[in-house]
Amino acid sequence: NATGDAHRMRHIEFKPEIVNPTQEEGKVVVNVYVDRTGKVVKTEVNPNGTTTLNSVLRSTATQSAYKIKFDEDPTGPELLLLPIDIYFTLK
């Protein structure tokens, strides 16, 4: 069933504290590519749903997404694409 993989759920085991380095608020949707061990091997900004064009927020989001750790899925696809919402707010 080729469509089954699209609905595969992976659980986040570790999410880094992401500090907003700017004076702007916004949401960055990051496509993360997760391997079977739960490691993020590639990230990119997903323009769908991203609300900021601020390059600092966008690069902070994609860099921080590398630190997210997912659970293992030994029988899963070699690389699974998951969109992650990263919100930047002003404290």
C-alpha positions in Angstrom: 0.0 0.0 0.0 2.0 3.0 -1.3 -0.3 5.6 0.3 0.1 4.1 3.8 3.5 5.8 4.3 2.0 9.3 4.0 0.0 8.7 7.1 2.8 7.2 9.1 3.2 8.9 12.5 6.6 9.5 14.0 6.8 10.9 17.5 9.1 13.7 18.5 11.4 12.5 21.4 13.4 15.7 21.7 12.6 19.2 20.5 15.2 22.0 21.1 14.4 25.2 22.8 14.2 27.7 19.9 15.0 31.3 20.7 13.6 34.0 18.6 16.6 36.1 17.5 14.5 38.9 16.1 11.8 41.4 17.1 9.3 39.8 14.7 6.7 37.1 15.3 5.8 34.4 12.8 5.4 30.8 11.9 7.9 28.8 9.8 6.8 25.5 8.4 9.9 23.3 8.0 9.9 20.1 6.0 12.1 17.7 7.9 13.4 14.5 6.3 13.7 11.9 9.0 15.6 8.6 8.6 14.7 5.3 10.2 16.8 6.0 13.3 14.8 9.2 14.0 17.6 11.6 12.9 16.7 14.7 10.8 19.0 14.5 7.7 17.6 17.4 5.7 15.4 20.5 6.3 13.8 23.1 4.1 11.3 25.9 4.5 7.8 24.9 3.3 6.2 28.1 1.9 2.7 26.6 2.5 1.7 27.9 6.0 4.9 29.9 6.6 3.8 33.4 7.6 7.2 35.2 7.7 9.6 36.2 5.0 12.2 37.1 7.6 15.3 35.2 6.5 16.7 35.1 10.1 13.6 33.4 11.4 13.5 31.0 8.4 17.2 30.0 8.8 16.9 29.7 12.6 13.9 27.4 12.1 15.6 25.1 9.5 18.9 25.0 11.5 17.0 24.2 14.8 15.0 21.5 13.1 18.1 19.5 12.7 18.2 19.1 16.5 14.7 17.5 16.6 14.9 13.8 17.4 12.2 11.4 16.4 11.5 7.9 17.5 12.9 5.0 15.5 11.0 3.3 12.7 13.2 0.4 11.5 10.6 -0.8 9.0 9.7 2.7 7.8 10.7 4.5 4.6 14.3 5.4 4.3 13.4 9.0 4.4 10.1 10.3 5.7 9.1 13.9 5.0 7.3 15.6 7.8 6.2 19.2 8.0 6.9 20.8 11.4 5.4 24.1 12.6 7.9 26.3 14.4 6.4 29.4 16.0 8.4 32.5 16.9 6.8 34.8 19.5 8.0 37.8 21.4 8.4 37.0 25.1 
